[in-house]
């Protein structure tokens, strides 16, 4: 399921991850935030099942999930987009390695 959510975020944003476009589109932001909830919950479950599974960005993704779920009025769009740019490509590769 995390891979599907990562793919969805990539599809929502396209090749250009433009902050102004992201910030100005409430529906896009909410869709991305929901996908982070799903990814973060999956990371939580993976950690509970077997904390030896190495996902290097697990803590950052879980932290993002917690911010989204518990702090709607405090969500920083720049942090969300930065997490997408910095951490999702790594997470995608690691999830694909687990699947393979």
C-alpha positions as CSV (number, residue, x, y, z in Angstrom):
1,X,0.0,0.0,0.0
2,X,2.8,2.5,0.6
3,X,4.0,2.1,-2.9
4,X,0.6,2.8,-4.3
5,X,0.4,6.0,-2.2
6,X,3.9,7.1,-3.3
7,X,2.8,6.5,-6.9
8,X,-0.3,8.5,-6.3
9,X,1.6,11.5,-4.9
10,X,4.0,11.4,-7.9
11,X,1.0,11.3,-10.2
12,X,-0.8,14.2,-8.4
13,X,2.3,16.4,-8.6
14,X,3.7,15.3,-12.0
15,X,7.3,15.9,-13.0
16,X,7.4,19.5,-11.8
17,X,7.1,19.7,-8.0
18,X,6.2,23.4,-8.0
19,X,5.6,24.9,-4.6
20,X,3.3,27.7,-5.8
21,X,1.1,25.2,-7.7
22,X,1.1,22.9,-4.7
23,X,0.3,25.6,-2.2
24,X,-2.5,27.2,-4.3
25,X,-4.4,23.9,-4.8
26,X,-6.3,22.9,-1.7
27,X,-7.6,19.7,-3.2
28,X,-4.0,18.7,-4.2
29,X,-2.7,19.4,-0.8
30,X,-5.4,17.4,0.9
31,X,-4.9,14.5,-1.4
32,X,-1.1,14.5,-0.7
33,X,-1.7,14.8,3.0
34,X,-4.1,11.8,2.9
35,X,-1.5,9.7,1.1
36,X,1.1,10.6,3.8
37,X,-1.4,9.4,6.4
38,X,-1.5,6.0,4.6
39,X,2.3,5.8,4.1
40,X,3.0,6.8,7.7
41,X,0.5,4.3,9.1
42,X,2.1,1.6,7.0
43,X,5.6,2.6,8.3
44,X,4.2,2.4,11.9
45,X,2.9,-1.1,11.2
46,X,6.1,-2.2,9.7
47,X,8.0,-0.9,12.7
48,X,5.7,-2.8,15.0
49,X,5.9,-6.1,13.1
50,X,9.6,-6.1,12.6
51,X,11.8,-3.1,13.6
52,X,14.8,-4.7,11.9
53,X,13.3,-3.9,8.5
54,X,15.6,-1.1,7.4
55,X,13.7,1.8,5.9
56,X,16.1,4.8,6.2
57,X,13.4,7.5,6.1
58,X,10.9,5.7,8.3
59,X,11.2,8.2,11.2
60,X,10.7,11.2,8.9
61,X,7.7,9.7,7.2
62,X,6.1,8.7,10.5
63,X,6.8,12.2,11.8
64,X,5.1,13.7,8.8
65,X,2.1,11.4,9.2
66,X,1.8,12.6,12.8
67,X,1.9,16.2,11.9
68,X,-0.7,15.7,9.2
69,X,-3.1,13.8,11.5
70,X,-2.7,15.8,14.7
71,X,-1.9,19.3,13.5
72,X,-4.1,20.3,10.5
73,X,-3.7,24.0,11.5
74,X,0.1,23.6,11.7
75,X,0.9,21.8,8.4
76,X,3.7,23.6,6.7
77,X,3.4,23.1,2.9
78,X,7.1,23.7,2.4
79,X,7.9,20.9,4.8
80,X,5.4,18.5,3.1
81,X,6.8,19.3,-0.4
82,X,10.4,19.1,0.9
83,X,9.6,15.6,2.4
84,X,8.2,14.6,-1.0
85,X,11.3,15.7,-2.8
86,X,13.9,14.5,-0.3
87,X,12.4,11.3,1.2
88,X,9.8,9.8,-1.1
89,X,12.3,8.7,-3.8
90,X,14.4,6.9,-1.3
91,X,11.4,5.3,0.4
92,X,10.0,4.2,-3.0
93,X,13.3,2.4,-3.8
94,X,13.4,0.7,-0.4
95,X,9.8,-0.4,-0.5
96,X,10.4,-1.8,-4.0
97,X,13.4,-3.7,-2.7
98,X,11.2,-5.2,0.0
99,X,8.6,-6.2,-2.5
100,X,11.2,-7.8,-4.8
